[in-house]
Amino acid sequence: MTADRIRIAVVDDHPLLKEGVAHVLSQQGDIEVVATGGTADEAVEIAQHKLPDIMLLDMNMPGGGLAALVRIADTCPAVRVIVLTVRDDPDSVGKALMHGARAYVLKGVDAAELLGIVRAVYEGGSFVSASLAAKLIDEIERGRSAGGGAKTPLTPREEEILRLIGKGLSNKEIGKALDLKEKTVKHYVTNVLQKLQVRNRVEAAMHARNRPGGG
């Protein structure tokens, strides 16, 4: 009866943390830990041979977590990567999101929150903690100001789409909420990303949370 479980791999070069996280995850009835590893090469090998639904990936490991993320995004795009790390600088967050991470989580997160993030990402959502989001938004805005770029205002419907992206809803869930076809939602999301001058829906979600009434 494992077909409906979320298949997860945990890759971290600290055995105690890796084993602890894997243990917490494996205690959940809807989660199956299919593999663990400790290096970038092992992360890529696990992604390619096990094809987990989700991989928890550290940034600081032999071979480099970012290098592993890039290779996984290129060869196994169906694997949703959640970065679990101590690195909280905007550059690391931005690079991870740009290269396909679905969530960026700091070590020290409690078990209940981590489980919630895992389940949300599995359903198509995304996550960046509020403190990291604020740092990255500030970095993005400073870069935009330096470049003199001006954003095109969002339409009321696009504002609505952005608000739901900010809540972590997938395109399918947004379609159900607004009675729109998933293909139409995808078109709106593309427009929103272009107008906000962001690289992915995770950054768009952070913008949504920092807008008036964004929650």
C-alpha contacts under 8 A as a table, 3 or more apart, distances in Angstrom:
res1	aa1	res2	aa2	distance
1	M	4	D	7.13
2	T	5	R	5.22
2	T	32	E	7.33
4	D	30	D	7.22
5	R	29	G	7.62
5	R	30	D	4.62
5	R	31	I	4.97
5	R	32	E	6.07
6	I	30	D	6.09
6	I	31	I	4.64
6	I	32	E	5.98
6	I	53	D	6.25
6	I	54	I	7.53
6	I	122	Y	7.33
7	R	31	I	6.12
7	R	32	E	4.95
7	R	33	V	5.93
7	R	34	V	6.13
7	R	52	P	5.05
7	R	53	D	5.13
7	R	54	I	6.48
8	I	31	I	7.16
8	I	32	E	6.10
8	I	33	V	4.79
8	I	34	V	5.82
8	I	35	A	7.24
8	I	52	P	5.32
8	I	53	D	5.99
8	I	54	I	4.88
8	I	55	M	5.60
8	I	56	L	7.51
9	A	33	V	5.75
9	A	34	V	5.69
9	A	35	A	4.81
9	A	36	T	5.51
9	A	37	G	7.97
9	A	46	I	7.60
9	A	52	P	6.24
9	A	54	I	6.50
9	A	55	M	4.70
9	A	56	L	6.24
10	V	18	K	6.48
10	V	21	V	7.65
10	V	22	A	6.55
10	V	33	V	7.65
10	V	35	A	6.61
10	V	36	T	4.75
10	V	37	G	6.48
10	V	55	M	5.84
10	V	56	L	4.82
10	V	57	L	6.41
11	V	18	K	6.88
11	V	36	T	5.42
11	V	37	G	4.46
11	V	38	G	5.18
11	V	39	T	7.05
11	V	42	E	7.84
11	V	43	A	6.15
11	V	55	M	7.35
11	V	56	L	6.09
11	V	57	L	5.09
11	V	58	D	6.43
12	D	15	P	7.14
12	D	17	L	7.56
12	D	18	K	5.64
12	D	36	T	7.94
12	D	37	G	6.31
12	D	38	G	4.64
12	D	39	T	7.01
12	D	57	L	6.37
12	D	58	D	5.26
12	D	61	M	6.70
13	D	18	K	7.43
13	D	37	G	7.34
13	D	38	G	4.08
13	D	39	T	6.37
13	D	58	D	7.82
13	D	60	N	7.87
13	D	61	M	5.62
13	D	62	P	7.52
14	H	17	L	5.60
14	H	18	K	6.07
14	H	38	G	7.34
15	P	18	K	5.04
15	P	19	E	5.88
15	P	38	G	7.86
16	L	19	E	5.28
16	L	20	G	6.00
17	L	20	G	5.01
17	L	21	V	6.09
18	K	21	V	5.34
18	K	22	A	6.07
18	K	36	T	7.55
19	E	22	A	5.05
19	E	23	H	5.98
20	G	23	H	5.12
20	G	24	V	6.31
21	V	24	V	5.19
21	V	25	L	6.22
22	A	25	L	5.17
22	A	26	S	6.01
22	A	33	V	6.54
22	A	36	T	7.87
23	H	26	S	5.14
23	H	27	Q	6.40
24	V	27	Q	5.49
24	V	28	Q	7.35
24	V	111	A	7.23
25	L	28	Q	5.72
25	L	31	I	6.33
25	L	32	E	7.35
25	L	33	V	6.93
25	L	115	L	7.43
26	S	29	G	7.66
26	S	31	I	6.07
26	S	32	E	5.71
26	S	33	V	5.82
27	Q	31	I	7.72
28	Q	31	I	5.41
28	Q	32	E	7.88
29	G	32	E	7.95
33	V	36	T	7.84
34	V	50	K	7.31
34	V	52	P	7.13
35	A	46	I	6.94
35	A	50	K	7.67
37	G	42	E	5.61
37	G	43	A	6.29
37	G	46	I	7.87
38	G	42	E	6.56
38	G	43	A	7.42
38	G	61	M	6.90
38	G	62	P	7.60
39	T	42	E	5.15
39	T	43	A	6.23
39	T	61	M	5.66
39	T	62	P	5.04
39	T	63	G	6.20
39	T	64	G	7.61
39	T	65	G	7.92
40	A	43	A	5.02
40	A	44	V	6.39
40	A	61	M	6.76
40	A	62	P	6.20
40	A	63	G	4.89
40	A	64	G	5.78
40	A	65	G	5.85
40	A	67	A	7.03
40	A	68	A	4.91
41	D	44	V	5.25
41	D	45	E	6.14
41	D	63	G	6.90
41	D	68	A	6.97
42	E	45	E	4.96
42	E	46	I	5.96
43	A	46	I	5.20
43	A	47	A	6.16
43	A	57	L	7.75
43	A	68	A	6.47
44	V	47	A	5.04
44	V	48	Q	6.14
44	V	68	A	6.06
44	V	71	R	6.77
44	V	72	I	5.82
45	E	48	Q	5.20
45	E	49	H	6.01
46	I	49	H	5.29
46	I	50	K	5.28
46	I	51	L	6.94
46	I	52	P	7.91
47	A	50	K	5.61
47	A	51	L	4.83
47	A	52	P	6.40
47	A	55	M	7.85
47	A	72	I	6.62
47	A	76	C	6.56
47	A	79	V	6.88
48	Q	51	L	5.67
48	Q	72	I	7.84
48	Q	75	T	7.39
48	Q	76	C	6.40
51	L	76	C	7.40
51	L	78	A	7.80
51	L	79	V	6.38
52	P	55	M	6.60
52	P	79	V	6.05
53	D	78	A	7.21
53	D	79	V	5.29
53	D	80	R	6.11
53	D	122	Y	7.09
54	I	79	V	5.60
54	I	80	R	4.66
54	I	81	V	5.69
54	I	82	I	7.12
54	I	118	V	7.67
54	I	122	Y	7.06
55	M	79	V	6.85
55	M	80	R	6.27
55	M	81	V	4.84
55	M	82	I	6.07
56	L	81	V	6.06
56	L	82	I	4.88
56	L	83	V	5.79
56	L	84	L	6.12
57	L	65	G	6.70
57	L	81	V	6.77
57	L	82	I	6.15
57	L	83	V	4.82
57	L	84	L	5.68
57	L	85	T	7.72
58	D	61	M	6.65
58	D	65	G	5.76
58	D	83	V	5.80
58	D	84	L	5.14
58	D	85	T	5.10
59	M	64	G	6.26
59	M	65	G	3.96
59	M	66	L	6.05
59	M	83	V	6.92
59	M	84	L	7.34
59	M	85	T	5.83
59	M	87	R	7.47
60	N	64	G	5.96
60	N	65	G	5.89
60	N	85	T	7.36
61	M	64	G	5.22
61	M	65	G	6.02
62	P	65	G	7.90
63	G	67	A	6.99
63	G	68	A	7.52
64	G	67	A	5.32
64	G	68	A	6.46
65	G	68	A	5.05
65	G	69	L	6.14
66	L	69	L	4.93
66	L	70	V	6.24
66	L	95	K	7.80
66	L	96	A	6.52
67	A	70	V	5.23
67	A	71	R	6.41
68	A	71	R	5.20
68	A	72	I	6.07
69	L	72	I	5.11
69	L	73	A	6.02
69	L	81	V	7.52
69	L	96	A	7.50
69	L	99	H	6.79
69	L	100	G	7.26
69	L	101	A	7.37
70	V	73	A	5.25
70	V	74	D	6.24
70	V	99	H	5.78
70	V	100	G	7.53
71	R	74	D	5.10
71	R	75	T	6.09
71	R	76	C	7.97
72	I	75	T	5.24
72	I	76	C	5.10
72	I	77	P	6.60
72	I	79	V	7.47
73	A	76	C	5.58
73	A	77	P	4.66
73	A	79	V	7.63
73	A	99	H	6.97
73	A	100	G	6.05
74	D	77	P	6.20
76	C	79	V	5.77
77	P	80	R	7.34
80	R	101	A	6.99
80	R	102	R	6.19
80	R	121	V	7.39
80	R	122	Y	7.53
81	V	100	G	7.38
81	V	101	A	5.02
81	V	102	R	5.71
81	V	103	A	7.06
82	I	101	A	5.88
82	I	102	R	5.72
82	I	103	A	4.73
82	I	104	Y	5.95
82	I	105	V	7.23
82	I	118	V	7.87
83	V	96	A	7.68
83	V	101	A	6.63
83	V	102	R	7.99
83	V	103	A	6.14
83	V	104	Y	4.79
83	V	105	V	5.93
84	L	104	Y	6.33
84	L	105	V	4.90
84	L	106	L	5.61
84	L	107	K	5.91
85	T	88	D	7.95
85	T	104	Y	7.88
85	T	105	V	6.49
85	T	106	L	5.06
85	T	107	K	5.27
86	V	106	L	5.40
86	V	107	K	5.49
87	R	92	S	6.91
87	R	106	L	7.24
88	D	92	S	7.01
88	D	93	V	6.86
88	D	106	L	7.23
88	D	132	L	6.64
89	D	92	S	5.60
89	D	93	V	6.49
89	D	132	L	7.92
89	D	135	K	7.85
90	P	93	V	5.05
90	P	94	G	5.86
90	P	132	L	7.24
90	P	135	K	6.04
90	P	136	L	5.04
90	P	139	E	6.93
91	D	94	G	5.17
91	D	95	K	6.08
91	D	136	L	7.99
92	S	95	K	5.27
92	S	96	A	6.11
93	V	96	A	5.28
93	V	97	L	6.26
93	V	104	Y	6.83
93	V	132	L	7.66
93	V	136	L	7.33
94	G	97	L	5.27
94	G	98	M	5.98
94	G	136	L	6.96
95	K	98	M	5.00
95	K	99	H	6.12
96	A	99	H	5.26
96	A	100	G	6.50
96	A	101	A	5.51
96	A	104	Y	7.73
97	L	100	G	5.28
97	L	101	A	4.79
97	L	102	R	6.83
97	L	103	A	7.56
97	L	104	Y	7.73
97	L	200	N	7.53
97	L	202	V	7.21
97	L	203	E	7.85
98	M	101	A	7.33
98	M	199	R	6.41
98	M	200	N	7.16
101	A	104	Y	7.05
102	R	121	V	6.74
102	R	125	G	7.62
102	R	126	S	5.21
102	R	127	F	6.84
102	R	202	V	7.03
103	A	117	I	7.90
103	A	121	V	7.40
103	A	126	S	5.33
103	A	127	F	4.52
103	A	128	V	5.68
103	A	202	V	7.64
104	Y	127	F	6.44
104	Y	128	V	5.16
104	Y	129	S	7.39
105	V	109	V	7.38
105	V	127	F	7.70
105	V	128	V	6.39
105	V	129	S	6.66
106	L	109	V	6.25
109	V	113	E	6.61
109	V	114	L	6.41
110	D	113	E	5.54
110	D	114	L	6.29
111	A	114	L	5.12
111	A	115	L	6.13
112	A	115	L	5.23
112	A	116	G	6.27
113	E	116	G	5.00
113	E	117	I	6.21
114	L	117	I	5.06
114	L	118	V	6.17
115	L	118	V	5.07
115	L	119	R	6.25
116	G	119	R	5.25
116	G	120	A	6.10
117	I	120	A	5.05
117	I	121	V	6.06
117	I	126	S	7.76
117	I	127	F	6.77
118	V	121	V	5.29
118	V	122	Y	6.15
119	R	122	Y	5.03
119	R	123	E	6.35
120	A	123	E	5.16
120	A	124	G	6.55
120	A	125	G	5.11
120	A	126	S	6.86
120	A	168	G	7.32
121	V	124	G	5.05
121	V	125	G	4.48
121	V	126	S	5.39
121	V	127	F	7.57
122	Y	125	G	7.05
123	E	170	S	7.06
124	G	168	G	7.76
124	G	169	L	6.97
124	G	170	S	4.91
124	G	171	N	7.99
125	G	168	G	4.46
125	G	169	L	5.46
125	G	170	S	5.56
126	S	168	G	5.57
126	S	201	R	7.88
126	S	202	V	5.87
126	S	205	A	7.99
127	F	168	G	7.25
127	F	202	V	6.84
128	V	132	L	6.49
128	V	133	A	6.04
128	V	202	V	7.48
128	V	206	M	7.51
129	S	132	L	5.39
129	S	133	A	6.04
130	A	133	A	4.98
130	A	134	A	6.15
131	S	134	A	5.30
131	S	135	K	6.52
132	L	135	K	5.17
132	L	136	L	6.20
133	A	136	L	5.18
133	A	137	I	5.94
133	A	206	M	5.72
134	A	137	I	5.21
134	A	138	D	6.12
134	A	206	M	7.87
134	A	210	N	7.76
135	K	138	D	5.23
135	K	139	E	6.31
136	L	139	E	4.96
136	L	140	I	6.12
137	I	140	I	5.04
137	I	141	E	6.02
137	I	206	M	7.22
137	I	207	H	7.08
138	D	141	E	5.17
138	D	142	R	6.12
139	E	142	R	5.21
139	E	143	G	6.26
140	I	143	G	5.14
140	I	144	R	6.13
141	E	144	R	4.98
141	E	145	S	6.06
142	R	145	S	5.12
142	R	146	A	6.18
143	G	146	A	5.12
143	G	147	G	6.24
144	R	147	G	5.05
144	R	148	G	6.10
144	R	149	G	5.56
144	R	150	A	7.95
145	S	148	G	5.02
145	S	149	G	6.53
151	K	195	K	5.75
151	K	196	L	6.04
151	K	197	Q	7.19
152	T	195	K	5.36
152	T	196	L	7.48
153	P	195	K	7.16
154	L	157	R	7.88
154	L	158	E	5.55
154	L	159	E	5.91
154	L	192	V	7.06
154	L	195	K	7.10
155	T	158	E	5.05
155	T	159	E	6.14
156	P	159	E	5.01
156	P	160	E	6.28
157	R	160	E	4.99
157	R	161	I	6.26
158	E	161	I	4.90
158	E	162	L	6.04
158	E	188	Y	6.39
158	E	189	V	7.69
158	E	191	N	7.91
158	E	192	V	6.33
159	E	162	L	5.03
159	E	163	R	6.16
160	E	163	R	5.13
160	E	164	L	6.50
161	I	164	L	5.28
161	I	165	I	6.22
161	I	174	I	7.20
161	I	185	V	7.80
161	I	188	Y	7.29
161	I	189	V	7.10
162	L	165	I	4.93
162	L	166	G	6.12
162	L	189	V	7.70
162	L	192	V	7.12
162	L	204	A	7.06
162	L	205	A	6.99
162	L	208	A	6.01
163	R	166	G	5.08
163	R	167	K	6.63
163	R	205	A	7.77
163	R	208	A	5.73
163	R	209	R	7.98
163	R	214	G	6.74
164	L	167	K	5.00
164	L	168	G	6.67
164	L	169	L	5.83
164	L	174	I	6.58
165	I	168	G	5.14
165	I	169	L	5.42
165	I	170	S	7.20
165	I	174	I	7.91
165	I	201	R	7.06
165	I	204	A	7.22
165	I	205	A	5.39
165	I	208	A	7.45
166	G	169	L	7.51
166	G	204	A	7.15
166	G	205	A	3.90
166	G	206	M	6.57
166	G	207	H	7.65
166	G	208	A	5.03
166	G	209	R	5.95
166	G	214	G	7.51
167	K	205	A	7.31
168	G	205	A	7.22
169	L	172	K	7.93
169	L	173	E	5.70
169	L	174	I	6.10
170	S	173	E	5.15
170	S	174	I	6.15
171	N	174	I	5.06
171	N	175	G	6.10
171	N	182	E	5.92
171	N	185	V	5.97
171	N	186	K	6.43
172	K	175	G	5.08
172	K	176	K	6.42
172	K	182	E	5.39
172	K	185	V	7.93
173	E	176	K	5.13
173	E	177	A	6.21
174	I	177	A	5.02
174	I	178	L	6.12
174	I	180	L	7.76
174	I	182	E	7.87
174	I	185	V	7.10
175	G	178	L	5.32
175	G	179	D	5.41
175	G	180	L	4.46
175	G	181	K	5.57
175	G	182	E	5.38
175	G	185	V	6.15
176	K	179	D	5.07
176	K	180	L	6.55
176	K	181	K	7.97
177	A	180	L	7.89
180	L	184	T	6.42
180	L	185	V	6.61
181	K	184	T	5.20
181	K	185	V	6.41
182	E	185	V	5.02
182	E	186	K	6.23
183	K	186	K	5.08
183	K	187	H	6.44
184	T	187	H	5.10
184	T	188	Y	6.40
185	V	188	Y	5.05
185	V	189	V	6.12
186	K	189	V	5.05
186	K	190	T	6.23
187	H	190	T	5.21
187	H	191	N	6.43
188	Y	191	N	5.10
188	Y	192	V	6.20
189	V	192	V	4.99
189	V	193	L	6.20
189	V	201	R	7.80
190	T	193	L	5.25
190	T	194	Q	6.28
191	N	194	Q	5.15
191	N	195	K	6.07
192	V	195	K	5.17
192	V	196	L	6.04
192	V	204	A	7.80
193	L	196	L	5.27
193	L	197	Q	5.89
193	L	198	V	5.36
193	L	199	R	6.70
193	L	200	N	6.58
193	L	201	R	6.99
193	L	204	A	6.52
194	Q	197	Q	4.97
194	Q	198	V	6.63
195	K	198	V	7.95
196	L	204	A	7.31
198	V	201	R	7.88
198	V	203	E	6.09
198	V	204	A	6.43
199	R	203	E	6.79
200	N	203	E	5.67
200	N	204	A	6.47
201	R	204	A	4.67
201	R	205	A	5.93
202	V	205	A	5.04
202	V	206	M	6.43
203	E	206	M	5.04
203	E	207	H	6.37
204	A	207	H	5.04
204	A	208	A	6.26
205	A	208	A	4.95
205	A	209	R	6.37
206	M	209	R	5.16
206	M	210	N	6.38
207	H	210	N	5.13
207	H	211	R	6.25
208	A	211	R	5.35
208	A	214	G	5.39
209	R	213	G	7.88
209	R	214	G	4.35
209	R	215	G	5.58
210	N	214	G	5.95
210	N	215	G	7.72
211	R	214	G	5.05
212	P	215	G	7.94
